[in-house]
């Protein structure tokens, strides 16, 4: 009885097609947004931001992007870390000013505002994602996974060897310069916890709303048709070329934004092999699997679960029981692996399906059926 559609009438097509057609859902999400934007920034400190909130916000963006490709369109990808690296290095070049050689003359473009640098980095990543998504037109399944895995290793190698990408730094590391939004620093050494949190939260809100509307619209239906049976989708008029490449483009755009934020706002300085290695690709994929394929809420749930789990284990095993740090880290891998196997066997749709079941129970409560 707490969660009812009864009495929630729609009198126009616009009302029926809104993002959250159930009034209870709308009020619930409005409440979450008010708490996230108006209350949490005043309760934060550096530990909470760096250990929990910032990783959750950034990984949620990456998980939403990968979920669009894997969960909604059914195209396997193991190159998330490489695409995040593209976003990070593109953002770095836009922040510091791109130097271009034309006819033997060097032209230096001025640095771009950090907000637009992140968006442009997502656009560059979308272009790269489309290029590496072209093999999906001919191959699928295991072979596509291997192709995207090759993209992961190629991109990491490229940014290690391409000196222009890191401005010819001797260390090969990129460092985010200090940048401001409305006079408040959001990158560099003088940032405050609330500012970096709100900056990432704005991008997550935009990405989530875009993803929600795309997956509910015609593009989302085409992606799901390709996922369910691509031959049947082509017979009924879905263009597989356009559907798959748009999925790669949108997915890579979101992942590029997450990589740009991961570098510029969260870490501040990265080395591509350490920050965007194959482990990053598997981590985001595990978030999608545990959270639930084909669910925007599942992306949030998976990111929250795998961000909170290491913090919880560290507090319990290291601080509470006195375990060595390396032993606790290995135990964490065992737990994550067991959870992935358990979810794939017992509940393939992940935490999102458990939430759907809970909502169904709320619709019927207090009646048994």
GIQUINOR-V298230 format. One record per pair of residues at least 24 apart in sequence whose ideal C-beta (glycine too) atoms are under 10 Angstrom apart, sorted by the first residue. I is the first residue (numbers start at 0). J is the second residue. If there is no record, write none. Layout:
i & j
I & J
I & J
This chain:
i & j
0 & 361
0 & 362
0 & 363
0 & 364
0 & 365
0 & 366
1 & 358
1 & 360
1 & 361
1 & 362
1 & 364
1 & 365
2 & 27
2 & 357
2 & 358
2 & 359
2 & 360
2 & 361
2 & 362
2 & 363
2 & 364
3 & 361
3 & 362
4 & 362
5 & 362
16 & 212
16 & 215
16 & 216
17 & 212
17 & 215
18 & 208
18 & 211
18 & 212
18 & 215
19 & 211
21 & 358
23 & 358
23 & 361
24 & 358
28 & 207
28 & 211
32 & 200
32 & 204
35 & 196
35 & 197
35 & 200
35 & 203
35 & 204
36 & 196
36 & 197
36 & 200
36 & 201
36 & 204
39 & 193
39 & 196
39 & 197
39 & 200
40 & 191
40 & 192
40 & 193
40 & 194
40 & 196
40 & 197
40 & 200
41 & 193
42 & 192
42 & 193
43 & 191
43 & 192
43 & 193
43 & 195
43 & 196
43 & 197
44 & 192
44 & 193
45 & 190
45 & 191
45 & 192
45 & 195
46 & 192
46 & 310
47 & 192
47 & 196
48 & 190
48 & 191
48 & 192
48 & 193
48 & 194
48 & 195
48 & 196
48 & 199
48 & 265
49 & 192
49 & 195
49 & 265
49 & 266
50 & 306
50 & 307
50 & 309
50 & 310
50 & 313
51 & 303
51 & 306
51 & 307
51 & 310
52 & 192
52 & 195
52 & 196
52 & 199
52 & 200
52 & 306
53 & 192
53 & 195
53 & 196
53 & 198
53 & 199
53 & 200
53 & 260
53 & 261
53 & 264
53 & 265
53 & 266
53 & 306
54 & 199
54 & 261
54 & 265
54 & 302
54 & 303
54 & 305
54 & 306
54 & 307
54 & 309
54 & 310
55 & 199
55 & 203
55 & 299
55 & 302
55 & 303
55 & 304
55 & 305
55 & 306
55 & 307
56 & 195
56 & 196
56 & 197
56 & 198
56 & 199
56 & 200
56 & 201
56 & 202
56 & 203
56 & 204
56 & 206
56 & 257
56 & 260
56 & 264
56 & 265
56 & 299
56 & 302
56 & 306
57 & 83
57 & 199
57 & 202
57 & 203
57 & 256
57 & 257
57 & 258
57 & 259
57 & 260
57 & 261
57 & 262
57 & 264
57 & 265
57 & 266
57 & 302
57 & 306
58 & 203
58 & 257
58 & 261
58 & 279
58 & 282
58 & 283
58 & 286
58 & 298
58 & 299
58 & 301
58 & 302
58 & 303
58 & 305
58 & 306
59 & 199
59 & 202
59 & 203
59 & 206
59 & 207
59 & 253
59 & 257
59 & 286
59 & 290
59 & 295
59 & 298
59 & 299
59 & 300
59 & 301
59 & 302
59 & 303
59 & 306
60 & 121
60 & 199
60 & 202
60 & 203
60 & 205
60 & 206
60 & 207
60 & 210
60 & 253
60 & 254
60 & 255
60 & 256
60 & 257
60 & 258
60 & 259
60 & 260
60 & 261
60 & 283
60 & 298
60 & 302
61 & 86
61 & 206
61 & 250
61 & 253
61 & 254
61 & 255
61 & 256
61 & 257
61 & 258
61 & 260
61 & 261
61 & 279
61 & 280
61 & 282
61 & 283
61 & 284
61 & 286
61 & 287
61 & 298
61 & 302
62 & 253
62 & 254
62 & 257
62 & 282
62 & 283
62 & 284
62 & 285
62 & 286
62 & 287
62 & 289
62 & 290
62 & 295
62 & 297
62 & 298
62 & 299
62 & 300
62 & 301
62 & 302
62 & 303
62 & 305
63 & 203
63 & 206
63 & 207
63 & 209
63 & 210
63 & 211
63 & 214
63 & 249
63 & 250
63 & 253
63 & 254
63 & 256
63 & 257
63 & 286
63 & 287
63 & 290
63 & 294
63 & 295
63 & 297
63 & 298
63 & 299
63 & 302
64 & 121
64 & 124
64 & 125
64 & 128
64 & 206
64 & 210
64 & 249
64 & 250
64 & 251
64 & 252
64 & 253
64 & 254
64 & 255
64 & 256
64 & 257
64 & 258
64 & 283
64 & 287
64 & 298
65 & 250
65 & 251
65 & 253
65 & 254
65 & 257
65 & 280
65 & 283
65 & 284
65 & 286
65 & 287
65 & 292
65 & 298
65 & 301
66 & 210
66 & 214
66 & 250
66 & 253
66 & 283
66 & 284
66 & 286
66 & 287
66 & 288
66 & 290
66 & 291
66 & 292
66 & 293
66 & 294
66 & 295
66 & 297
66 & 298
66 & 301
66 & 351
67 & 209
67 & 210
67 & 213
67 & 214
67 & 218
67 & 219
67 & 222
67 & 245
67 & 246
67 & 247
67 & 248
67 & 249
67 & 250
67 & 251
67 & 252
67 & 253
67 & 254
67 & 287
67 & 293
67 & 295
67 & 298
68 & 128
68 & 132
68 & 135
68 & 147
68 & 222
68 & 226
68 & 243
68 & 246
68 & 247
68 & 248
68 & 249
68 & 250
68 & 251
68 & 253
68 & 254
68 & 287
69 & 226
69 & 246
69 & 250
69 & 283
69 & 284
69 & 287
69 & 288
69 & 292
69 & 293
70 & 214
70 & 222
70 & 223
70 & 226
70 & 287
70 & 288
70 & 290
70 & 291
70 & 292
70 & 293
70 & 294
70 & 295
70 & 297
70 & 298
70 & 348
70 & 349
70 & 351
71 & 210
71 & 213
71 & 214
71 & 218
71 & 219
71 & 220
71 & 221
71 & 222
71 & 223
71 & 225
71 & 226
71 & 246
71 & 249
71 & 250
71 & 292
71 & 293
71 & 294
71 & 295
72 & 132
72 & 135
72 & 218
72 & 219
72 & 221
72 & 222
72 & 223
72 & 224
72 & 225
72 & 226
72 & 229
72 & 242
72 & 243
72 & 245
72 & 246
72 & 247
72 & 249
72 & 250
72 & 293
73 & 135
73 & 139
73 & 140
73 & 143
73 & 222
73 & 223
73 & 224
73 & 225
73 & 226
73 & 227
73 & 228
73 & 229
73 & 243
73 & 246
73 & 292
73 & 293
74 & 132
74 & 135
74 & 139
74 & 140
74 & 143
74 & 144
74 & 147
74 & 222
74 & 225
74 & 226
74 & 229
74 & 242
74 & 243
74 & 246
74 & 247
74 & 250
75 & 135
75 & 139
75 & 140
75 & 141
75 & 142
75 & 143
75 & 144
75 & 145
75 & 146
75 & 147
75 & 148
75 & 284
76 & 128
76 & 131
76 & 132
76 & 135
76 & 143
76 & 144
76 & 146
76 & 147
76 & 148
76 & 150
76 & 151
76 & 246
76 & 247
76 & 250
76 & 251
76 & 254
76 & 280
76 & 283
76 & 284
76 & 287
77 & 143
77 & 144
77 & 145
77 & 146
77 & 147
77 & 148
77 & 149
77 & 150
77 & 151
77 & 152
77 & 277
77 & 280
77 & 281
77 & 283
77 & 284
78 & 127
78 & 128
78 & 131
78 & 132
78 & 144
78 & 146
78 & 147
78 & 148
78 & 149
78 & 150
78 & 151
78 & 152
78 & 153
78 & 154
78 & 155
78 & 251
78 & 254
78 & 277
78 & 280
79 & 147
79 & 150
79 & 151
79 & 250
79 & 251
79 & 254
79 & 257
79 & 258
79 & 275
79 & 277
79 & 279
79 & 280
79 & 281
79 & 282
79 & 283
79 & 284
79 & 286
79 & 287
80 & 150
80 & 151
80 & 152
80 & 154
80 & 155
80 & 254
80 & 258
80 & 271
80 & 272
80 & 274
80 & 275
80 & 276
80 & 277
80 & 278
80 & 279
80 & 280
80 & 281
80 & 282
80 & 283
80 & 284
81 & 124
81 & 127
81 & 128
81 & 131
81 & 147
81 & 148
81 & 149
81 & 150
81 & 151
81 & 152
81 & 153
81 & 154
81 & 155
81 & 156
81 & 157
81 & 158
81 & 254
81 & 258
81 & 271
81 & 275
81 & 276
81 & 277
81 & 279
81 & 280
82 & 121
82 & 124
82 & 125
82 & 127
82 & 128
82 & 131
82 & 147
82 & 150
82 & 151
82 & 154
82 & 247
82 & 250
82 & 251
82 & 252
82 & 253
82 & 254
82 & 255
82 & 257
82 & 258
82 & 275
82 & 279
82 & 280
82 & 283
83 & 124
83 & 151
83 & 154
83 & 251
83 & 254
83 & 255
83 & 256
83 & 257
83 & 258
83 & 259
83 & 260
83 & 261
83 & 262
83 & 269
83 & 271
83 & 274
83 & 275
83 & 279
83 & 280
83 & 283
84 & 124
84 & 127
84 & 151
84 & 154
84 & 155
84 & 157
84 & 158
84 & 159
84 & 164
84 & 254
84 & 255
84 & 258
84 & 261
84 & 262
84 & 269
84 & 271
84 & 272
84 & 274
84 & 275
84 & 276
84 & 279
85 & 120
85 & 121
85 & 123
85 & 124
85 & 125
85 & 126
85 & 127
85 & 128
85 & 131
85 & 150
85 & 154
85 & 157
85 & 158
85 & 164
85 & 251
85 & 254
85 & 255
85 & 258
85 & 259
85 & 275
86 & 117
86 & 119
86 & 120
86 & 121
86 & 122
86 & 123
86 & 124
86 & 125
86 & 127
86 & 251
86 & 252
86 & 253
86 & 254
86 & 255
86 & 256
86 & 257
86 & 258
86 & 259
86 & 260
86 & 261
86 & 262
86 & 263
86 & 275
87 & 120
87 & 124
87 & 158
87 & 164
87 & 173
87 & 175
87 & 255
87 & 257
87 & 258
87 & 259
87 & 260
87 & 261
87 & 262
87 & 263
87 & 266
87 & 269
87 & 271
87 & 274
87 & 275
88 & 120
88 & 123
88 & 124
88 & 154
88 & 157
88 & 158
88 & 161
88 & 163
88 & 164
88 & 165
88 & 173
88 & 258
88 & 259
88 & 262
88 & 269
88 & 271
88 & 275
89 & 116
89 & 117
89 & 119
89 & 120
89 & 121
89 & 122
89 & 123
89 & 124
89 & 126
89 & 127
89 & 164
89 & 255
89 & 258
89 & 259
89 & 262
90 & 116
90 & 117
90 & 118
90 & 119
90 & 120
90 & 121
90 & 123
90 & 124
90 & 173
90 & 175
90 & 186
90 & 255
90 & 256
90 & 258
90 & 259
90 & 260
90 & 261
90 & 262
90 & 263
90 & 264
91 & 116
91 & 120
91 & 164
91 & 165
91 & 166
91 & 173
91 & 174
91 & 175
91 & 176
91 & 259
91 & 262
91 & 263
91 & 269
92 & 116
92 & 119
92 & 120
92 & 123
92 & 163
92 & 164
92 & 165
92 & 166
92 & 173
93 & 117
93 & 118
93 & 119
93 & 120
93 & 123
93 & 259
93 & 263
94 & 120
94 & 173
94 & 175
94 & 176
94 & 177
94 & 178
94 & 186
94 & 259
94 & 262
94 & 263
95 & 166
95 & 173
95 & 174
95 & 175
95 & 176
96 & 166
96 & 176
97 & 163
98 & 163
98 & 166
99 & 163
100 & 163
110 & 176
110 & 178
111 & 178
112 & 178
112 & 179
112 & 180
113 & 175
113 & 176
113 & 177
113 & 178
113 & 179
113 & 180
113 & 184
113 & 185
113 & 186
113 & 187
113 & 198
113 & 259
113 & 260
113 & 263
113 & 264
114 & 178
114 & 180
114 & 185
114 & 198
114 & 201
114 & 202
116 & 175
116 & 178
116 & 186
116 & 259
116 & 263
117 & 198
117 & 199
117 & 202
117 & 255
117 & 256
117 & 257
117 & 258
117 & 259
117 & 260
117 & 262
117 & 263
117 & 264
118 & 202
118 & 205
118 & 252
118 & 255
118 & 256
118 & 259
119 & 255
119 & 259
120 & 252
120 & 255
120 & 256
120 & 257
120 & 258
120 & 259
120 & 260
120 & 262
120 & 263
121 & 202
121 & 206
121 & 249
121 & 251
121 & 252
121 & 253
121 & 254
121 & 255
121 & 256
121 & 257
121 & 258
121 & 259
121 & 260
122 & 248
122 & 251
122 & 252
122 & 255
122 & 256
123 & 251
123 & 252
123 & 255
123 & 259
124 & 248
124 & 250
124 & 251
124 & 252
124 & 253
124 & 254
124 & 255
124 & 256
124 & 257
124 & 258
124 & 259
125 & 245
125 & 247
125 & 248
125 & 249
125 & 250
125 & 251
125 & 252
125 & 253
125 & 254
125 & 255
125 & 256
126 & 248
126 & 251
126 & 252
126 & 255
127 & 154
127 & 247
127 & 248
127 & 251
127 & 255
128 & 244
128 & 246
128 & 247
128 & 248
128 & 249
128 & 250
128 & 251
128 & 252
128 & 253
128 & 254
128 & 255
129 & 243
129 & 244
129 & 245
129 & 246
129 & 247
129 & 248
129 & 251
129 & 252
130 & 244
130 & 247
130 & 251
131 & 247
131 & 251
132 & 243
132 & 244
132 & 245
132 & 246
132 & 247
132 & 248
132 & 250
132 & 251
133 & 240
133 & 243
133 & 244
133 & 247
134 & 243
135 & 225
135 & 229
135 & 239
135 & 240
135 & 243
135 & 244
135 & 246
135 & 247
136 & 239
136 & 240
136 & 243
136 & 244
139 & 225
139 & 229
139 & 243
143 & 243
147 & 247
147 & 280
148 & 277
148 & 280
150 & 280
151 & 275
151 & 276
151 & 277
151 & 279
151 & 280
152 & 276
152 & 277
154 & 271
154 & 275
155 & 271
155 & 272
155 & 274
155 & 275
155 & 276
155 & 277
155 & 279
156 & 271
156 & 272
157 & 271
158 & 269
158 & 270
158 & 271
158 & 272
158 & 275
159 & 270
159 & 271
159 & 272
164 & 271
165 & 269
165 & 270
165 & 271
170 & 268
170 & 270
171 & 270
171 & 271
171 & 272
172 & 268
172 & 269
172 & 270
172 & 271
172 & 273
172 & 274
173 & 262
173 & 263
173 & 266
173 & 267
173 & 268
173 & 269
173 & 270
173 & 271
173 & 274
174 & 262
174 & 263
174 & 266
174 & 267
174 & 268
174 & 269
175 & 259
175 & 262
175 & 263
175 & 264
175 & 265
175 & 266
175 & 267
175 & 268
175 & 269
176 & 263
176 & 267
177 & 267
178 & 263
178 & 264
185 & 260
185 & 263
185 & 264
186 & 260
186 & 262
186 & 263
186 & 264
186 & 265
186 & 267
187 & 263
187 & 264
187 & 267
188 & 267
190 & 264
190 & 267
194 & 264
195 & 260
195 & 263
195 & 264
195 & 265
196 & 264
198 & 260
198 & 263
198 & 264
199 & 256
199 & 257
199 & 260
199 & 261
199 & 264
199 & 265
202 & 253
202 & 256
202 & 257
202 & 259
202 & 260
202 & 264
203 & 253
203 & 256
203 & 257
203 & 260
203 & 299
203 & 302
205 & 253
205 & 256
206 & 252
206 & 253
206 & 256
206 & 257
206 & 295
206 & 298
207 & 253
207 & 295
207 & 296
207 & 298
207 & 299
208 & 295
209 & 249
209 & 252
209 & 253
210 & 249
210 & 250
210 & 253
210 & 295
210 & 298
211 & 295
211 & 296
213 & 245
213 & 246
213 & 249
213 & 295
214 & 249
214 & 293
214 & 294
214 & 295
215 & 295
218 & 242
218 & 245
218 & 246
218 & 249
219 & 246
219 & 293
221 & 245
221 & 246
222 & 246
222 & 249
222 & 250
222 & 293
223 & 293
226 & 292
226 & 293
253 & 298
254 & 283
257 & 283
281 & 335
281 & 339
282 & 306
282 & 335
284 & 339
285 & 335
285 & 336
285 & 338
285 & 339
285 & 342
286 & 349
287 & 349
288 & 338
288 & 339
288 & 342
288 & 343
288 & 347
288 & 348
288 & 349
289 & 335
289 & 338
289 & 339
289 & 341
289 & 342
289 & 343
289 & 346
289 & 349
289 & 350
289 & 351
290 & 342
290 & 348
290 & 349
290 & 350
290 & 351
290 & 354
291 & 342
291 & 346
291 & 347
291 & 348
291 & 349
291 & 350
291 & 351
291 & 352
291 & 353
291 & 354
291 & 355
292 & 347
292 & 348
292 & 349
292 & 351
292 & 352
293 & 348
293 & 349
293 & 351
294 & 348
294 & 349
294 & 350
294 & 351
294 & 352
294 & 354
294 & 355
295 & 351
296 & 349
296 & 350
296 & 351
296 & 354
296 & 355
297 & 348
297 & 349
297 & 350
297 & 351
297 & 352
297 & 353
297 & 354
297 & 355
298 & 349
298 & 351
299 & 350
299 & 351
300 & 349
300 & 350
300 & 351
300 & 353
300 & 354
301 & 342
301 & 349
301 & 350
301 & 351
303 & 350
304 & 335
304 & 338
304 & 349
304 & 350
305 & 331
305 & 335
305 & 338
308 & 334
308 & 335
308 & 338
309 & 334
309 & 335
